Amino acid sequence: MSKIEQWKKERERLNELLLSKDHLGIKRFFRLDSAAYEPGSLDSKTKEMLGLACSVVLRCDDCINYHLIQCAGAGVTTEELLDILNVSLIVGGSITIPHIRRAMQSWEEIHSGK
């Protein structure tokens, strides 16, 4: 099982654990987060690309993996991904380089299925 598949399973398990506690504020935040990526003035693909760029700048590897998976599902190409990572690097600076490296590795795993 690939690292990305392991990550997905662990994320799902932990989300179920957290949401099983039935806290209204947490559930509302999760719904708000999901709704933010639904089509509106911007399509979902564009919103996921924005989410990925923000996640890289914020240096959140979990968020990066999530948005990489969503971007792949939305049809983002490798060329588009490289542009997203480039913008993220310019905005976030060299401290984002380790996250960009891991993002590229995850992207390759997503597309290889390994």
Secondary structure in CASP SS format (residue, H / E / C, confidence):
PFRMAT SS
TARGET T0000
AUTHOR 0000-0000-0000
METHOD secondary structure of the structure
MODEL  1
M C 1.00
S C 1.00
K H 1.00
I H 1.00
E H 1.00
Q H 1.00
W H 1.00
K H 1.00
K H 1.00
E H 1.00
R H 1.00
E H 1.00
R H 1.00
L H 1.00
N H 1.00
E H 1.00
L H 1.00
L H 1.00
L H 1.00
S C 1.00
K C 1.00
D C 1.00
H C 1.00
L H 1.00
G H 1.00
I H 1.00
K H 1.00
R H 1.00
F H 1.00
F H 1.00
R H 1.00
L H 1.00
D H 1.00
S H 1.00
A H 1.00
A H 1.00
Y C 1.00
E C 1.00
P C 1.00
G C 1.00
S C 1.00
L C 1.00
D C 1.00
S H 1.00
K H 1.00
T H 1.00
K H 1.00
E H 1.00
M H 1.00
L H 1.00
G H 1.00
L H 1.00
A H 1.00
C H 1.00
S H 1.00
V H 1.00
V H 1.00
L H 1.00
R C 1.00
C C 1.00
D H 1.00
D H 1.00
C H 1.00
I H 1.00
N H 1.00
Y H 1.00
H H 1.00
L H 1.00
I H 1.00
Q H 1.00
C H 1.00
A H 1.00
G H 1.00
A C 1.00
G C 1.00
V C 1.00
T C 1.00
T H 1.00
E H 1.00
E H 1.00
L H 1.00
L H 1.00
D H 1.00
I H 1.00
L H 1.00
N H 1.00
V H 1.00
S H 1.00
L H 1.00
I H 1.00
V H 1.00
G H 1.00
G C 1.00
S H 1.00
I H 1.00
T H 1.00
I H 1.00
P H 1.00
H H 1.00
I H 1.00
R H 1.00
R H 1.00
A H 1.00
M H 1.00
Q H 1.00
S H 1.00
W H 1.00
E H 1.00
E H 1.00
I H 1.00
H H 1.00
S H 1.00
G C 1.00
K C 1.00
END
